[in-house]
Amino acid sequence: MSKLILAFALMNLLILSYSQTDNVTFRLFEKEDKDLDGILTTFQFIKGLTSAFVNLGIDNDIQLINDFGWEFAGHKKTKGSISLLLIKEWIKTEELISSFNEWRHIIEEGENHHIAGHRHISRKNALKNH
């Protein structure tokens, strides 16, 4: 009986160590690095981003994730290549998810967001002018 309990405890420990969200998310990006140079093209980044967001249940709209990915990479001035170390930092700080949520909120506001003096409720900061 004690061997069974020990085996069960070891299995649970193994499962917990592999189910850490950040590590799983990072592996989805890392998988896209076919030449193992530690750098992804923007296209590979977006494929990893799509896998991560769909698998984590953040969003299932592939076109929406694709549009966000291109805009996010553009704002970060990645010039077509993104280091896995940088992606790991974005995952760790939750910058990808928070940026996506803010971006989606702006998209949902539509044209109203671009009207001078328009105020929207930011998910991070109470009321914010844009």
DADAJO-V269214 format. One record per residue. N is the residue number from 1. RES is the residue in one small letter. SS is DSSP state (alpha for helix, beta for strand, coil for the rest). PSI is psi in whole degrees, -180 to 180 (none if undefined). OMEGA is omega in degrees with one decimal (* if undefined). Layout:
n->(N & N)
res->(RES & RES)
ss->(SS & SS)
psi->(PSI & PSI)
omega->(OMEGA & OMEGA)
This chain:
n->(1 & 2 & 3 & 4 & 5 & 6 & 7 & 8 & 9 & 10 & 11 & 12 & 13 & 14 & 15 & 16 & 17 & 18 & 19 & 20 & 21 & 22 & 23 & 24 & 25 & 26 & 27 & 28 & 29 & 30 & 31 & 32 & 33 & 34 & 35 & 36 & 37 & 38 & 39 & 40 & 41 & 42 & 43 & 44 & 45 & 46 & 47 & 48 & 49 & 50 & 51 & 52 & 53 & 54 & 55 & 56 & 57 & 58 & 59 & 60 & 61 & 62 & 63 & 64 & 65 & 66 & 67 & 68 & 69 & 70 & 71 & 72 & 73 & 74 & 75 & 76 & 77 & 78 & 79 & 80 & 81 & 82 & 83 & 84 & 85 & 86 & 87 & 88 & 89 & 90 & 91 & 92 & 93 & 94 & 95 & 96 & 97 & 98 & 99 & 100 & 101 & 102 & 103 & 104 & 105 & 106 & 107 & 108 & 109 & 110 & 111 & 112 & 113 & 114 & 115 & 116 & 117 & 118 & 119 & 120 & 121 & 122 & 123 & 124 & 125 & 126 & 127 & 128 & 129 & 130)
res->(m & s & k & l & i & l & a & f & a & l & m & n & l & l & i & l & s & y & s & q & t & d & n & v & t & f & r & l & f & e & k & e & d & k & d & l & d & g & i & l & t & t & f & q & f & i & k & g & l & t & s & a & f & v & n & l & g & i & d & n & d & i & q & l & i & n & d & f & g & w & e & f & a & g & h & k & k & t & k & g & s & i & s & l & l & l & i & k & e & w & i & k & t & e & e & l & i & s & s & f & n & e & w & r & h & i & i & e & e & g & e & n & h & h & i & a & g & h & r & h & i & s & r & k & n & a & l & k & n & h)
ss->(coil & alpha & alpha & alpha & alpha & alpha & alpha & alpha & alpha & alpha & alpha & alpha & alpha & alpha & alpha & alpha & alpha & alpha & coil & coil & alpha & alpha & alpha & alpha & alpha & alpha & alpha & alpha & alpha & alpha & coil & coil & coil & coil & coil & coil & coil & coil & beta & beta & beta & alpha & alpha & alpha & alpha & alpha & alpha & alpha & alpha & alpha & alpha & alpha & alpha & alpha & alpha & alpha & coil & coil & coil & coil & coil & alpha & alpha & alpha & alpha & alpha & alpha & alpha & alpha & alpha & alpha & alpha & alpha & alpha & alpha & coil & coil & coil & coil & coil & beta & beta & beta & alpha & alpha & alpha & alpha & alpha & alpha & alpha & alpha & alpha & coil & coil & alpha & alpha & alpha & alpha & alpha & alpha & alpha & alpha & alpha & alpha & alpha & alpha & alpha & alpha & alpha & alpha & alpha & alpha & alpha & alpha & coil & coil & coil & coil & beta & beta & beta & coil & coil & coil & coil & coil & beta & beta & beta & coil)
psi->(-40 & -32 & -36 & -44 & -43 & -44 & -42 & -44 & -42 & -40 & -43 & -41 & -42 & -45 & -45 & -39 & -28 & -7 & 12 & 124 & -46 & -43 & -42 & -45 & -47 & -40 & -31 & -33 & -45 & -34 & -27 & -14 & 80 & -33 & 4 & 36 & 0 & 11 & 135 & 147 & 167 & -40 & -45 & -40 & -46 & -37 & -44 & -41 & -44 & -47 & -45 & -50 & -39 & -47 & -32 & -7 & 19 & -44 & 148 & -3 & 98 & -39 & -41 & -45 & -42 & -49 & -44 & -45 & -45 & -42 & -42 & -48 & -38 & -43 & -29 & -1 & 51 & -17 & 37 & -6 & 135 & 124 & 143 & -31 & -39 & -43 & -42 & -40 & -42 & -36 & -47 & -42 & -2 & 23 & -38 & -48 & -45 & -38 & -42 & -45 & -42 & -44 & -44 & -40 & -43 & -42 & -42 & -30 & -25 & -142 & -28 & -30 & -29 & 0 & 133 & 135 & -1 & 135 & 137 & 158 & 114 & 143 & -19 & -45 & 124 & -112 & 143 & 136 & 141 & none)
omega->(-179.0 & 176.3 & 178.4 & 179.5 & 178.2 & 178.6 & 179.3 & 179.5 & 178.0 & 179.1 & 178.5 & 177.9 & 178.1 & 179.8 & 180.0 & -178.3 & 179.7 & -177.2 & 176.4 & -173.5 & -178.2 & -179.7 & 178.7 & 179.5 & -179.6 & -179.7 & 177.9 & 174.4 & -177.8 & 179.3 & -178.8 & -178.9 & -173.8 & -178.4 & 174.2 & 178.7 & 178.6 & -178.6 & 177.0 & 169.0 & 177.5 & 178.8 & 178.8 & 176.8 & -178.0 & 175.1 & 177.4 & 178.6 & 178.6 & 178.1 & -177.8 & -176.3 & 178.8 & -178.6 & 178.5 & 179.4 & -179.8 & 177.0 & 179.0 & -177.9 & -174.9 & 179.3 & 178.6 & 178.4 & 178.4 & 179.8 & 178.0 & -177.6 & 179.3 & -179.7 & 179.5 & 179.3 & 178.0 & 179.4 & 179.1 & 178.7 & -176.4 & 178.2 & 172.8 & 177.1 & -175.2 & -179.1 & 176.9 & 177.5 & 177.6 & 178.1 & 178.4 & 178.5 & 177.7 & 178.2 & -177.4 & -178.3 & -178.2 & -180.0 & -180.0 & -177.1 & -179.2 & 177.3 & 178.7 & -179.4 & 177.9 & 179.7 & 179.3 & 178.8 & 178.5 & 178.3 & 179.9 & 177.4 & 178.1 & -175.8 & 180.0 & -178.1 & -175.0 & 177.9 & -179.8 & 178.3 & 179.8 & 176.5 & 174.8 & 179.6 & 177.6 & 178.7 & 180.0 & -172.9 & 178.9 & 178.7 & -174.1 & 176.0 & 171.5 & *)
